[in-house]
Amino acid sequence: MNVFKPNTAELQEKINMLRKKKNAVILAHYYQEPEIQQIADFVGDSLELAKKAAQTEADIIVFAGVHFMAETAKILNPSRKVLLPDLQAGCSLADSCPPDTFGELKAKYPDHVVVTYINCSAEIKALSDIVCTSSNAEKVINSIPKEKEIIFAPDKNLGKYLIEKTGREMLLWDGACIVHEAFSLDKLIALHKENPQAEIIAHPESETHILKTASYIGSTSGMLNYVKESPKNSFIVATEAGILYEMQKDVPQKELIPAPAKEDNSCACSECAFMKMNTLEKLYKCLKNETPEILLEEDLMEKAHKPIKRMMELSQ
């Protein structure tokens, strides 16, 4: 028996109708599938999406991203309905920092300022003094008085990069993103030898040996801007391969090559399986049925809102 499945254009049209009817806004991360980015009201990185979530007047926020991002939108909009197309769309980095264990570490160093990367759970944010993204992490660290000691979690690679950039010693949580740790240095060097005209650009969640090869290190939005403004015409891009869709739209005349992963796979690049759990069909169903919904305790949202608010104030 053949089951009819709507094509991309039909689903996008249905989503548009539902969005208008329900006064909904669709926020999508750069790592989402192209057909989701096409239908989104706004596409951005974690900082840009957090700002849009804080500013929206919509009754419903559909967050095409991963769980911690949708949680952040809910924390910023406690009275609004926040939906995530697939509730299982998690994050390896967020999962690497369990709240109970992190709470024990924090208790050992009560005088340390706790800075957490936005890629963490609401419970970890609630244990933090200030949150940061890769776009503003350096600014956040530099805002902390030099006499204050710092715990930085959960990304050790971003933490090492910030220690080098700011000169601040920090106690680092031992967490990492499996996507950004999947790049192969040997394959990257071989790829660059094949494409000597290409400039390597990388996200600071990547391992130190990858960052040392890069001409530019920055957030997803930073990388997009760099490629647009650079006089160079060829780039090897070391971050989740989903960024290449938006990047190629901005610079159709430039050559973009995904950095190679350690393991052989269909695209020989690094992709986030969690990000790819969201599909256009799931997005349509979640908007139609208004589920799965992100639900958080009021007390948790209040505690988690304070460090996010401090970050937003610094990012004005």
C-alpha positions in Angstrom: 0.0 0.0 0.0 1.4 3.4 -1.0 1.2 6.2 1.5 1.0 9.6 0.1 3.6 12.1 1.5 3.4 15.8 0.7 6.3 17.3 -1.1 8.5 20.1 0.3 6.5 22.9 -1.4 3.2 21.6 -0.2 4.4 21.2 3.4 6.0 24.7 3.4 2.6 26.1 2.1 0.7 24.3 4.9 3.2 25.5 7.5 2.8 29.1 6.2 -1.0 28.9 6.5 -0.8 27.5 10.1 1.8 30.1 11.1 -0.5 33.0 10.1 -3.5 31.3 11.6 -1.8 30.7 15.0 0.4 33.8 15.1 3.5 31.6 15.3 7.1 32.4 14.7 9.6 29.8 13.4 13.2 30.2 14.6 15.8 27.9 13.0 19.5 27.3 13.6 22.0 27.4 10.8 22.5 23.7 11.2 19.0 22.7 10.2 18.1 21.1 6.9 17.8 23.7 4.0 14.0 23.2 3.6 13.5 24.2 7.3 15.8 27.2 6.9 13.8 28.3 3.9 10.5 28.3 5.8 11.9 30.0 9.0 11.0 33.5 10.0 14.6 33.9 11.2 17.8 31.8 10.8 20.7 32.4 13.1 23.2 31.2 15.7 22.5 30.7 19.4 23.0 34.4 20.3 20.9 35.8 17.5 18.1 33.2 18.1 18.1 34.1 21.8 17.7 37.7 21.0 14.8 37.0 18.5 13.1 34.8 21.1 13.3 37.6 23.6 11.8 40.1 21.2 9.0 38.1 19.6 5.3 39.0 20.0 4.2 35.7 18.6 1.8 33.5 20.6 3.7 30.3 19.6 7.5 29.9 19.1 8.5 26.9 17.0 12.2 26.3 17.6 13.9 24.3 14.8 17.0 23.5 16.7 17.9 21.4 19.7 16.5 21.0 23.2 18.6 23.5 25.1 17.8 26.2 22.5 14.0 25.7 22.9 14.5 25.7 26.7 16.3 29.1 26.4 13.3 30.5 24.3 10.9 29.3 27.0 13.0 30.8 29.8 12.9 34.1 27.9 9.2 33.8 27.2 7.6 31.9 30.1 4.0 32.8 29.2 4.3 31.7 25.6 4.0 28.3 24.1 7.4 27.0 22.8 7.4 23.9 20.6 10.3 21.7 19.4 9.6 19.5 16.3 11.4 16.5 17.9 11.8 16.4 21.7 14.7 13.9 21.3 16.8 16.5 19.5 19.3 16.9 22.2 23.0 18.0 22.4 26.1 15.9 23.1 27.7 18.9 24.8 24.7 19.7 27.0 24.5 15.9 27.9 28.2 16.0 29.0 27.4 18.2 32.0 24.9 16.5 34.4 23.4 19.1 36.9 24.1 17.0 40.0 27.8 16.5 39.2 28.2 20.1 38.2 26.5 21.3 41.3 29.1 19.3 43.4 31.9 21.0 41.5 30.4 24.4 42.1 30.0 23.7 45.8 33.8 23.0 46.0 34.6 26.5 44.6 32.0 28.8 46.1 34.0 32.0 45.3 34.4 31.2 41.6 32.2 33.0 39.0 30.4 30.4 37.0 30.3 31.1 33.3 28.4 28.6 31.2 28.2 28.2 27.4 24.6 28.5 26.2 24.8 24.8 25.0 23.7 23.5 28.3 20.5 22.5 30.1 18.2 24.9 32.0 19.3 23.3 35.2 23.0 24.2 34.5 22.0 27.7 33.5 20.2 28.0 36.9 23.6 27.2 38.6 25.4 29.9 36.6 26.3 33.5 37.2 26.4 34.4 33.5 25.8 32.6 30.2 27.7 33.1 27.0 27.7 32.1 23.4 30.6 31.6 21.0 29.8 35.1 19.6 30.2 36.9 23.0 32.2 34.5 25.1 35.4 36.6 25.0 33.5 39.7 26.0 31.8 37.9 28.8 35.1 36.7 30.3 36.7 40.1 29.9 33.7 41.6 31.8 34.6 39.6 35.0 37.0 41.4 37.4 40.5 40.1 37.1 40.7 39.2 40.8 37.7 36.8 40.4 38.4 33.1 39.6 36.2 31.4 37.0 34.6 28.1 36.4 33.8 27.6 32.7 31.5 24.9 31.5 30.7 22.7 29.7 32.9 23.0 26.6 36.6 22.5 27.3 37.7 23.3 23.8 36.0 26.7 23.8 37.3 27.2 27.3 40.9 26.5 26.2 40.5 28.9 23.3 39.2 31.6 25.7 42.1 31.1 28.1 44.5 31.7 25.2 42.5 34.8 24.0 41.9 36.5 27.3 44.9 35.3 29.4 42.5 34.3 32.2 43.1 31.1 34.0 39.8 29.1 34.3 38.7 25.8 35.8 37.3 23.9 32.9 34.5 21.3 32.8 35.5 18.3 30.8 32.8 18.4 28.1 32.8 18.6 24.3 30.6 18.6 21.2 31.0 15.3 19.3 30.5 17.2 16.0 33.3 19.6 16.5 35.6 16.9 17.9 35.0 14.7 14.8 37.3 16.6 12.5 40.4 14.8 11.3 43.7 16.8 11.4 45.4 14.5 9.0 42.5 14.6 6.5 42.3 18.4 6.9 46.0 18.9 6.1 45.7 16.5 3.1 42.6 18.4 1.9 44.4 21.7 2.3 47.3 20.4 0.2 44.8 19.5 -2.5 43.3 22.9 -2.2 46.1 25.3 -1.3 44.1 28.3 -2.4 41.5 27.6 0.3 41.5 29.3 3.7 40.7 27.2 6.7 38.0 28.7 9.0 36.9 27.0 12.3 34.4 27.2 15.1 36.0 27.6 18.6 34.3 24.4 19.8 36.8 22.5 17.6 39.9 20.9 19.2 43.0 23.0 19.7 45.0 21.2 16.9 42.2 22.0 14.4 42.1 25.7 15.6 45.9 26.0 15.0 45.4 25.4 11.3 42.7 28.1 10.9 43.1 31.5 9.5 39.9 32.6 11.2 38.2 31.3 14.3 34.6 32.4 15.1 31.0 31.6 15.8 28.7 30.5 13.1 27.5 34.0 12.4 31.1 35.2 12.6 32.2 32.6 10.0 29.4 33.7 7.7 30.4 37.3 7.9 34.1 36.5 7.4 33.4 34.6 4.2 31.2 37.4 2.9 33.8 40.1 3.6 37.0 38.2 2.8 38.7 38.8 -0.6 39.5 35.1 -0.7 37.4 32.9 -3.0 37.8 29.4 -1.4 37.3 28.2 2.1 37.5 24.9 4.1 34.8 25.2 6.8 35.4 23.4 10.1 31.9 23.4 11.7 28.6 21.5 11.3 28.0 21.2 7.6 24.5 22.7 7.8 26.1 26.2 7.7 27.1 25.7 4.1 23.6 26.2 2.8 23.3 29.8 4.2 26.9 30.5 3.5 26.6 29.5 -0.2 23.5 31.6 -0.5 25.5 34.6 0.6 28.5 33.9 -1.6 27.3 31.9 -4.6 30.5 32.6 -6.5 32.9 31.3 -3.8 34.0 27.7 -3.2 33.1 26.2 0.2 34.6 22.8 1.2 33.4 21.0 4.4 36.2 20.0 6.7 36.6 16.2 6.7 35.5 14.0 9.6 37.6 11.2 11.2 35.1 8.6 10.3 34.1 7.9 6.7 30.4 8.7 6.1 28.2 9.7 3.2 29.3 13.3 3.0 32.8 13.0 4.5 31.9 16.0 6.7 30.7 16.5 10.3 27.0 16.6 10.8 25.0 16.9 14.0 22.6 13.9 14.1 20.5 15.7 16.8 20.0 18.8 14.6 19.0 16.6 11.7 16.3 14.9 13.8 14.0 17.9 13.0 12.3 17.5 9.6 9.9 19.6 7.7 7.2 17.1 8.3 7.8 17.1 12.1 7.8 20.9 12.0 4.4 20.8 10.3 2.9 18.3 12.7 4.2 20.1 15.8 2.7 23.4 14.7 -0.6 21.7 13.7 -0.9 19.7 17.0 1.0 22.3 19.2 3.1 19.5 20.6 5.8 18.6 21.7 5.8 21.6 24.0 8.7 22.7 26.2 7.5 22.8 29.8 9.7 24.0 32.7 9.1 24.7 36.4 8.6 28.4 37.1 11.3 28.4 39.8 13.8 26.9 37.4 13.0 29.5 34.7 13.4 32.3 37.2 16.9 31.1 38.3 18.0 30.4 34.7 16.7 33.7 33.4 19.2 35.8 35.5 22.4 34.6 33.9 20.8 34.8 30.4 19.7 38.3 31.2 23.2 39.3 32.2 24.5 38.0 28.9 21.8 39.8 26.9 22.7 43.1 28.7 26.4 42.6 27.8 25.4 41.9 24.2 23.5 45.2 23.6 
